[in-house]
Amino acid sequence: MLIKIYKLIHNKFSGFFKSVFFLRYVIGIIIVASVLYLSIPHFLDFEKKEEKIRNYLFKTYNLKVVDIGKIKYYSLPTPHLLIENSSLNFSGDITQNINKIKIYPKLKNIYNFEKFEARKIEVHESKLQIDQKYFFYLKNYLSQIKGKILFNNIDLLITDSNNKILSLKKINYANFGFKKNQIRGEVINKKFILKIKNNFRYLKFKLLNTGVSAKINLSENYNSNSFKGNLKGKILKSKVKFNFFFVNNTFEINKLFFRSKNLSFESQGQLRIKPYFYVEAISKIKELDKTLIEKININKILNAKDIIQKLNTKKKFTFENKKLRANSLENLEIETSLSFGRLFVQKNFSVSESNIQCNSETNLLEEYPVVNFQCNFSIKDLKNFFKKLKIDAKSRSNDIDLKIIGNLNILNNKISFEMITLNNNLKLSQEDLVYYKTSFENIMFDKNFLDIFKLSKLRRFLNEIS
């Protein structure tokens, strides 16, 4: 039975089997030829082709090879040339040392370097450092590359006259494929993604697992000296948006709006980068939860003296908080000026028809900062003033002018009244000053310095001394 089946198959399908057996030889020949084709370049001297490779990198990728390292050929996993320890010039302005460059030639060009072409090139495991003035040159370079390029595991340090500005780690970028025009890496030990569209005019940034993100739209024609646009961002559950214009090393910021659960404000101003860092802004507070003030850690702020001495700011805050108005606190304005660690503050506010002004000066760089202050109270109706503040104090005075000069020790929670003058002629005795000092410290400083901003404690203090 088996013999009959064999004869039947042999007679009817002999032509098919002959074709199959013939194809195995053809396939074998193709495999052997392919292996030889891809393996022979191992024995070629690619250093003799150095000039051809230089010309191709410059023509297609605008990369000028300043110093080229040893060139090796690898057939696996895919045929490519590996250049180690070379020096490249990007776009004629930025020269960097590169650890590894992989060039993936088209198969037809493995032997023909007269018309050499590559499918793509890859730059691997390199540490780059560029000055911020060349940052836009780098942007222009990436947007004008003709061929496919990939940067893998790159550390980039952005400086300003050798001063560190920003450090980016493990950067990956490709101008092709599924992750085309996406920059991935790490900043401040957090992973980030920066998506680029419209020739670097639209940027979408996300700091992973932090709740921080931003979308930036830039004007069509922009360069390193002048550009404008707008930003919309999120910080956890907070939202911020503003327009900006950069010119002469200064950011002009307007229509800034910030909103969170506990705080919302509008602002405008400028941020100057050179010749020194300077911020000037006018802000209008819409909503403010007083618990934010209670969470401020004075000790941590004062310990950051290296940062404080570099800050130069001038700010003005106005408040339109409905909760403040409910407490009869109106027209509250605070102006601050910080320069080389010296902080000047001027506060103006009114309660009903009464006006209060307090000026202070502090050197935040001192080991134990002391706030020297002078406050002037112009109260039209003291009884009504206390009533507005919900203070149960007995007073028959109508108009009163009060001047207080003293100082506060921030860290030790101590206060000293140097002089208290009533109606420009009556000075309180030293005994009274000591009494006010003791009462103030016992009531206002029973926990920490920020307690002086609590209205409930102010009421207790005024009740005590009235």
Phi, psi and omega per residue, in radians:
M1 nan -0.783 3.137
L2 -1.132 -0.622 -3.141
I3 -1.143 -0.670 3.135
K4 -1.151 -0.729 3.129
I5 -1.108 -0.745 3.142
Y6 -1.051 -0.798 -3.138
K7 -1.107 -0.655 -3.142
L8 -1.101 -0.826 3.135
I9 -1.135 -0.730 -3.093
H10 -1.120 -0.693 -3.105
N11 -1.267 -0.675 -3.048
K12 -1.567 -0.510 -3.028
F13 -2.088 0.316 -3.113
S14 -1.097 -0.629 3.137
G15 -1.138 -0.666 -3.133
F16 -1.133 -0.811 -3.123
F17 -1.151 -0.604 3.095
K18 -1.108 -0.675 3.122
S19 -1.148 -0.717 3.132
V20 -1.093 -0.809 -3.128
F21 -1.139 -0.560 3.102
F22 -1.222 -0.685 -3.127
L23 -1.118 -0.555 -3.132
R24 -1.106 -0.575 3.088
Y25 -1.234 -0.687 3.132
V26 -1.117 -0.792 3.128
I27 -1.080 -0.716 3.119
G28 -1.078 -0.736 3.126
I29 -1.109 -0.724 3.141
I30 -1.102 -0.749 -3.132
I31 -1.112 -0.800 -3.137
V32 -1.098 -0.749 -3.135
A33 -1.115 -0.695 -3.134
S34 -1.154 -0.745 3.121
V35 -1.078 -0.770 3.118
L36 -1.126 -0.721 -3.115
Y37 -1.080 -0.686 -3.110
L38 -1.510 -0.291 -3.076
S39 -1.667 -0.559 -3.101
I40 -0.976 -0.672 3.132
P41 -0.989 -0.308 3.072
H42 -1.037 -0.454 -3.073
F43 -1.713 0.032 -3.142
L44 -1.520 2.660 3.097
D45 -1.663 1.687 -3.072
F46 -1.331 -0.261 3.103
E47 -1.149 -0.418 3.059
K48 -1.269 -0.307 3.126
K49 -1.687 0.185 -3.052
E50 -0.963 -0.776 -3.096
E51 -1.131 -0.652 3.115
K52 -1.121 -0.724 3.133
I53 -1.162 -0.727 3.094
R54 -0.998 -0.837 -3.111
N55 -1.095 -0.693 -3.118
Y56 -1.173 -0.771 -3.141
L57 -1.091 -0.647 3.140
F58 -1.259 -0.725 -3.083
K59 -1.222 -0.745 -3.027
T60 -1.612 -0.608 -3.031
Y61 -2.050 0.062 -3.132
N62 0.929 0.661 3.111
L63 -1.893 2.038 3.094
K64 -1.661 2.059 -3.124
V65 -1.397 1.901 3.123
V66 -1.378 -0.749 3.133
D67 -2.526 2.123 -3.088
I68 -1.841 2.385 -3.141
G69 -1.521 -2.847 -3.127
K70 -1.254 2.381 -3.113
I71 -1.805 2.177 3.109
K72 -2.137 2.661 3.107
Y73 -1.938 2.383 3.070
Y74 -2.263 2.323 -3.125
S75 -1.609 -0.321 -3.129
L76 -2.109 2.603 -0.042
P77 -1.237 -0.478 2.976
T78 -2.375 2.605 -3.078
P79 -0.995 2.236 3.116
H80 -2.762 2.783 3.046
L81 -1.772 2.396 3.128
L82 -2.016 2.152 3.089
I83 -2.005 2.126 -3.100
E84 -1.922 2.539 3.040
N85 0.943 1.088 3.108
S86 -1.998 3.009 3.106
S87 -2.244 2.180 -3.063
L88 -2.109 2.618 3.050
N89 -1.944 2.087 -3.129
F90 -1.606 2.110 2.988
S91 0.990 0.426 3.044
G92 1.360 0.019 -3.055
D93 -2.248 -0.377 -3.029
I94 -2.168 2.006 3.105
T95 -1.887 2.255 -3.079
Q96 -2.440 2.658 3.028
N97 -1.513 2.298 -3.073
I98 -2.061 2.249 -3.124
N99 -1.238 -0.869 -3.065
K100 -2.438 2.345 2.985
I101 -2.196 2.191 3.078
K102 -1.896 2.230 3.108
I103 -2.009 2.136 -3.119
Y104 -1.798 1.682 -3.095
P105 -1.295 2.667 2.983
K106 -1.164 2.521 -3.011
L107 -0.994 -0.607 -3.107
K108 -1.241 -0.224 -3.067
N109 -1.862 0.134 -3.118
I110 -1.080 -0.595 -3.118
Y111 -1.827 -0.435 -3.064
N112 -1.736 1.630 -3.134
F113 -1.538 -0.077 3.074
E114 -1.197 -0.563 3.089
K115 -2.171 0.896 -3.043
F116 -1.174 2.336 3.062
E117 -2.437 2.612 3.116
A118 -2.138 2.599 3.069
R119 -1.275 -0.654 3.132
K120 -2.939 2.902 2.973
I121 -2.261 2.705 3.139
E122 -2.287 2.393 3.061
V123 -1.920 2.125 -3.000
H124 -2.117 2.556 2.867
E125 0.792 1.071 -3.134
S126 -2.229 2.705 3.077
K127 -1.954 2.008 -3.102
L128 -1.908 2.541 3.072
Q129 -2.382 2.135 -3.138
I130 -2.300 2.579 3.055
D131 -1.349 2.549 -3.068
Q132 -1.013 -0.455 -3.129
K133 -1.196 -0.323 3.110
Y134 -1.721 0.028 -3.059
F135 -1.047 -0.696 -3.135
F136 -1.274 -0.464 3.020
Y137 -1.104 -0.703 3.108
L138 -1.122 -0.711 3.090
K139 -1.070 -0.807 3.125
N140 -1.100 -0.657 3.128
Y141 -1.081 -0.850 -3.109
L142 -1.104 -0.603 -3.093
S143 -1.351 -0.270 -3.062
Q144 -1.897 0.045 -3.132
I145 -1.132 2.327 -3.133
K146 -1.487 -0.641 -3.087
G147 -1.681 3.077 3.123
K148 -1.431 2.324 -3.127
I149 -2.461 2.543 3.124
L150 -2.326 2.300 3.012
F151 -1.871 2.220 -3.060
N152 -2.265 2.207 3.065
N153 1.004 0.985 -3.123
I154 -1.837 2.346 3.005
D155 -1.745 2.175 -3.087
L156 -2.100 2.166 3.096
L157 -1.980 2.095 3.118
I158 -1.737 2.208 -3.058
T159 -2.174 2.959 3.010
D160 -2.362 1.793 -3.067
S161 0.936 0.855 3.110
N162 1.223 0.073 3.006
N163 -1.605 2.240 -3.082
K164 -1.160 2.260 3.077
I165 -1.907 -0.881 -3.050
L166 -2.620 2.375 3.106
S167 -2.066 2.129 3.114
L168 -1.987 2.309 -3.058
K169 -2.011 2.649 2.992
K170 0.886 0.844 -3.097
I171 -1.331 2.375 3.009
N172 -2.208 2.313 -3.140
Y173 -2.616 2.436 3.066
A174 -2.492 2.513 3.095
N175 -1.732 0.409 3.116
F176 -2.663 2.941 3.042
G177 1.458 -2.964 -3.065
F178 -1.119 -0.601 -3.129
K179 -1.790 0.606 -3.132
K180 -1.022 2.361 3.098
N181 0.966 0.722 3.013
Q182 -2.148 2.233 3.075
I183 -1.792 2.109 3.126
R184 -2.092 2.474 3.140
G185 3.119 -2.712 -3.131
E186 -2.287 2.447 3.030
V187 -2.439 2.384 -3.043
I188 0.797 0.737 3.084
N189 1.128 0.362 3.076
K190 -2.145 2.463 3.123
K191 -1.329 2.517 3.141
F192 -2.428 2.803 3.032
I193 -2.279 2.282 3.068
L194 -2.140 1.939 3.137
K195 -1.672 2.353 -3.038
I196 -2.061 2.309 3.103
K197 -2.432 2.902 3.069
N198 0.913 0.848 3.064
N199 0.987 0.869 3.086
F200 1.174 0.348 3.089
R201 -1.616 -0.405 3.114
Y202 -2.104 2.132 -3.112
L203 -2.140 2.309 3.104
K204 -2.139 1.967 -3.034
F205 -1.926 2.446 3.079
K206 -2.516 2.174 3.047
L207 -1.643 1.882 -2.947
L208 -1.103 2.458 3.064
N209 1.059 0.480 3.105
T210 -2.225 -0.291 -3.068
G211 1.414 0.180 3.140
V212 -1.790 2.216 3.113
S213 -2.663 2.803 -3.132
A214 -2.743 2.569 3.025
K215 -2.122 2.214 -3.085
I216 -2.120 2.207 3.028
N217 -1.931 2.179 -3.132
L218 -1.897 2.679 3.120
S219 -1.136 2.826 -3.030
E220 -1.128 -0.826 -3.119
N221 -1.836 1.822 3.122
Y222 -2.444 2.716 -3.137
N223 -2.562 -3.029 -3.062
S224 -1.205 -0.342 -3.095
N225 -1.637 -0.429 -3.068
S226 -2.726 2.249 3.038
F227 -2.794 2.780 3.121
K228 -2.538 2.858 -3.129
G229 3.008 -2.768 3.115
N230 -2.502 2.755 -3.120
L231 -2.309 2.405 2.984
K232 -2.208 2.208 -3.065
G233 -2.452 2.931 3.082
K234 -2.323 2.406 3.009
I235 -2.216 1.791 -2.967
L236 0.974 -2.036 3.141
K237 -1.745 0.181 3.118
S238 -1.646 2.611 -3.140
K239 -2.174 2.513 3.115
V240 -2.503 2.507 3.060
K241 -2.621 2.574 3.112
F242 -2.900 2.802 3.012
N243 -1.741 2.603 -3.136
F244 -2.476 2.698 3.088
F245 -2.474 2.140 -3.105
F246 -1.888 2.192 3.077
V247 -2.775 2.487 3.111
N248 0.922 0.804 3.088
N249 1.091 0.397 -3.111
T250 -2.304 2.315 3.014
F251 -1.621 2.096 2.968
E252 -1.630 2.112 -3.071
I253 -2.052 2.265 3.100
N254 -2.463 2.879 -3.120
K255 0.930 0.661 3.075
L256 -1.374 2.289 3.107
F257 -2.344 2.207 3.130
F258 -2.137 2.368 3.118
R259 -2.478 2.290 2.996
S260 -2.451 -3.077 -3.114
K261 -1.113 -0.639 -3.016
N262 -1.897 -0.122 -3.046
L263 -2.675 2.409 2.990
S264 -2.554 2.441 3.141
F265 -2.747 2.787 3.007
E266 -1.951 2.621 -3.085
S267 -2.721 2.785 3.006
Q268 -2.695 2.692 -3.131
G269 2.905 -2.690 -3.124
Q270 -2.511 2.645 3.103
L271 -2.221 1.987 -3.108
R272 -1.760 2.323 -3.111
I273 -1.630 -0.739 -3.119
K274 -2.215 2.689 -0.007
P275 -1.307 -0.149 3.026
Y276 -2.608 2.824 -3.091
F277 -1.304 2.198 -3.085
Y278 -2.565 2.343 3.129
V279 -2.187 2.289 3.043
E280 -2.299 2.221 -3.045
A281 -2.633 2.648 3.007
I282 -2.106 2.144 -3.063
S283 -2.171 2.474 3.091
K284 -2.025 1.953 -3.103
I285 -1.379 2.131 3.124
K286 -1.604 -0.820 -3.140
E287 -2.398 2.437 3.131
L288 -2.583 2.100 3.073
D289 -1.541 2.148 -3.068
K290 -1.081 -0.336 3.122
T291 -1.145 -0.381 3.082
L292 -1.102 -0.691 3.124
I293 -1.150 -0.670 -3.115
E294 -1.162 -0.416 -3.106
K295 -1.508 -0.112 -3.140
I296 -1.180 2.281 3.117
N297 -1.753 1.739 -3.089
I298 -1.063 -0.697 -3.095
N299 -1.093 -0.728 3.129
K300 -1.129 -0.693 3.139
I301 -1.127 -0.805 -3.093
L302 -1.225 -0.427 3.112
N303 -1.315 -0.287 -3.142
A304 -1.547 0.954 -3.054
K305 -1.184 -0.534 3.117
D306 -1.093 -0.615 3.116
I307 -1.366 -0.751 -3.090
I308 -1.008 -0.747 -3.065
Q309 -1.236 -0.242 3.106
K310 -1.649 -0.172 -3.079
L311 -1.524 2.373 3.015
N312 -2.311 1.962 -3.044
T313 -2.402 2.698 3.010
K314 -2.494 2.003 -3.029
K315 -2.334 2.618 3.065
K316 -2.288 2.246 -3.140
F317 -2.047 2.311 2.972
T318 -2.113 2.578 -3.052
F319 -2.022 2.337 3.028
E320 -2.208 0.574 -3.079
N321 -1.262 2.186 3.135
K322 -1.094 -0.543 3.125
K323 -1.182 -0.601 3.077
L324 -1.125 -0.762 -3.141
R325 -1.116 -0.562 3.106
A326 -1.133 -0.459 3.093
N327 -1.631 0.167 3.110
S328 1.208 0.290 3.057
L329 -1.589 2.046 -3.000
E330 -2.178 2.747 3.007
N331 0.863 0.835 -3.141
L332 -1.426 2.153 3.108
E333 -2.295 2.406 3.102
I334 -2.283 2.197 3.067
E335 -2.023 2.289 -3.132
T336 -2.211 2.598 3.068
S337 -2.462 2.146 -3.122
L338 -2.138 2.184 -3.132
S339 -2.607 2.120 3.121
F340 0.910 0.686 3.063
G341 1.526 -0.167 3.135
R342 -1.622 2.144 -3.089
L343 -1.900 2.161 3.060
F344 -1.966 2.330 -3.110
V345 -2.314 2.353 3.039
Q346 -2.230 2.161 -3.117
K347 -2.054 2.328 3.081
N348 -2.297 2.244 3.069
F349 -2.686 2.902 -3.102
S350 -2.372 2.580 3.027
V351 -2.212 1.968 -3.039
S352 1.009 -2.102 -3.128
E353 -1.732 0.135 -3.112
S354 -1.701 2.481 -3.128
N355 -2.089 2.444 3.124
I356 -2.250 2.343 3.089
Q357 -2.303 2.279 3.114
C358 -2.281 2.247 3.069
N359 -2.030 2.478 -3.138
S360 -2.524 2.749 3.119
E361 -2.439 2.342 -3.102
T362 -2.494 2.430 2.986
N363 -1.736 1.778 -3.053
L364 -1.265 -0.200 -3.117
L365 -1.505 -0.172 3.104
E366 -1.232 2.705 -3.139
E367 -1.094 -0.717 3.084
Y368 -2.193 1.557 -3.072
P369 -1.076 2.423 3.120
V370 -2.110 2.287 3.116
V371 -1.646 1.956 3.029
N372 -1.572 2.175 -3.009
F373 -2.320 2.748 3.004
Q374 -2.474 2.156 -3.111
C375 -2.111 2.387 3.097
N376 -2.097 2.203 3.130
F377 -1.968 2.116 3.057
S378 -2.007 1.692 -3.015
I379 -1.874 2.145 -3.082
K380 -1.403 -0.642 -3.126
D381 -2.501 1.736 -3.030
L382 -1.071 -0.695 -3.139
K383 -1.103 -0.778 3.126
N384 -1.204 -0.601 3.102
F385 -1.038 -0.856 3.109
F386 -1.116 -0.652 -3.128
K387 -1.119 -0.727 3.131
K388 -1.098 -0.614 3.134
L389 -1.530 0.112 3.116
K390 1.046 0.747 3.130
I391 -1.859 2.168 -3.113
D392 -1.517 1.384 -3.124
A393 -2.227 2.478 -3.142
K394 -1.585 2.189 3.141
S395 -2.674 2.401 3.110
R396 -1.912 0.004 -3.117
S397 -1.289 2.609 3.056
N398 -1.760 -1.466 3.126
D399 -1.572 2.488 3.132
I400 -2.625 2.393 3.034
D401 -2.034 2.144 -3.054
L402 -2.184 2.306 3.127
K403 -2.179 2.223 -3.106
I404 -2.205 2.243 3.085
I405 -2.160 2.305 -3.133
G406 -3.011 -2.872 3.109
N407 -2.591 2.692 -3.132
L408 -2.138 2.326 3.000
N409 -1.644 1.942 -2.973
I410 -1.116 -0.832 -3.029
L411 -1.401 -0.566 -3.114
N412 -1.600 -0.070 3.122
N413 0.974 0.874 3.125
K414 -2.145 2.580 3.098
I415 -2.279 2.591 3.092
S416 -2.379 2.206 3.090
F417 -1.705 1.995 3.131
E418 -1.404 -0.650 -3.118
M419 -2.772 2.395 3.011
I420 -2.247 2.076 -3.096
T421 -2.036 2.331 -3.127
L422 -1.941 2.176 3.104
N423 0.950 0.642 3.000
N424 1.143 0.099 -3.126
N425 -2.431 -0.539 -3.085
L426 -1.616 2.042 3.097
K427 -1.769 2.338 3.127
L428 -1.258 2.585 -3.117
S429 -1.256 2.885 3.110
Q430 -1.084 -0.601 3.110
E431 -1.114 -0.716 3.097
D432 -1.140 -0.702 -3.137
L433 -1.082 -0.704 3.110
V434 -1.152 -0.675 3.120
Y435 -1.097 -0.807 3.119
Y436 -1.107 -0.684 3.111
K437 -1.050 -0.838 -3.113
T438 -1.122 -0.770 -3.141
S439 -1.106 -0.745 -3.116
F440 -1.103 -0.819 -3.105
E441 -1.165 -0.659 -3.120
N442 -1.215 -0.611 -3.072
I443 -1.611 -0.851 -3.010
M444 -1.470 -0.501 -3.039
F445 -1.926 0.467 -3.111
D446 -1.220 -0.288 3.125
K447 -2.163 -1.182 -3.137
N448 -2.644 3.076 -3.041
F449 -1.050 -0.670 -3.047
L450 -1.218 -0.155 3.106
D451 -1.124 -0.330 -3.122
I452 -1.180 -0.229 3.128
F453 -1.597 -0.015 -3.136
K454 -1.461 2.152 -3.124
L455 -1.138 -0.579 -3.132
S456 -1.092 -0.657 3.132
K457 -1.321 -0.595 3.063
L458 -1.072 -0.710 3.102
R459 -1.054 -0.773 3.139
R460 -1.085 -0.725 -3.128
F461 -1.148 -0.774 3.141
L462 -1.172 -0.614 3.051
N463 -1.119 -0.636 -3.108
E464 -1.176 -0.698 -3.022
I465 -1.702 -0.150 -3.079
S466 -1.445 nan nan
